[in-house]
Amino acid sequence: MKDIIIKNVFLATPDGILENYSVRTHEGKIADVCRGSAPTCADALEIDGEGLYLSAGFIDIHVHGGGGYDFMDGSDEAFIGAMRAHMKHGTTSMAPTTLTAEDEELEAVFEAARRVRRSDQADELPEILGLHLEGPYVDPDMAGAQDPKYIKKPSDGSWRRVAETAGDDLLIWTVAPELPGADDMCLALKDRGIVFSAGHSGAKYPDVKRAVDSGYTMVTHLYSSMSTIIRENGYRVPGLLEGAMLHDELCVEVIADGLHLPPELLRLIYKTKGRDRMVLVTDAMRGAGMPDGEYILGSLKRGQTVSVFDGIAHMPDGVSFAGSVATADRLIRVMTQKAGVSLSDAVAMMTLNPAREIGADDRKGIVVPGYDADMVLFDGDINIRRVIRGGRITV
Ligand SMILES: [Zn+2]
């Protein structure tokens, strides 16, 4: 593998934007990061960054599909197609995300992930860091786009089998923490390094507190499909939303496509959670990176037809959203241009923060020597010019 030298860039780091930097890769890792020109070597591939921005590759830990494919299709073709679509927009690692479904359908997804990880094409695609299971242990009243037919309770113990079949690929599990048996499930699995994220949940504050004590560290798409303040005999009882805002132990996913949440709410989250407790996620369905039109939400076999227009997928009733069609570049654009967050902070929310939440920050999320050579070159309007993944130019 040839070394790559990218020079003359503004390096976008969590600590600020560094002017006139150069980066050299070697054998898939970052070898040098320096001001001015990196030392050249004979057969290195040199790229003039032309004063563009360079950051660590984007990490999307909640994404269902793109490019016309959904991971729930359960095929190699779907995985490769969706991953390629997101790579064009700067994503170099991801946690393909499942929906509430029958065990057999989930197992097909686990198998496809395993095959694609081992395939010859794996080096040319975003790295699969592991899978994010969204459901089936969710509150039926907060199902959102999850199919209520397949919803279960953790107390039935069925998660043991799901966890076993997913094996080491299981990375994040979105579970409604108030469900019976949810605490035991979290306590039993978190030692395996599985990240628990509270979501699709009608939790009241005491449930949230208990979830934090059991080891939940994340909250799935803040504001969407979750409880907020209710009144019981006149008394106000906070919900998951307020619990997420209050507890520093909880890092929150934010769908920053600019439509799920208006800029004011993005700013409110930034104000309450702060830069380090936010992770930008696309939560994209198969219409991401595709023209407007009709798409199937979920698997081709069992999904429902929704329509994509005005930058988002709409349910047939025209009242609710059916998922995002965002890509990582758009999330950074919205955060910087609409929510008034600095580029350096927005980049951290799409690189270092997700890496840290899943325990990959010892090799991903920042551009420093020894780390994986996953990088994105983009202009001031966050248009992606080049993507480097594992020391290879992939876009
Ligand atoms: Zn989702």
Residues whose N, C-alpha, C, O or C-beta is under 5 A from the ligand:
A	BS01	ZN	E134 D283
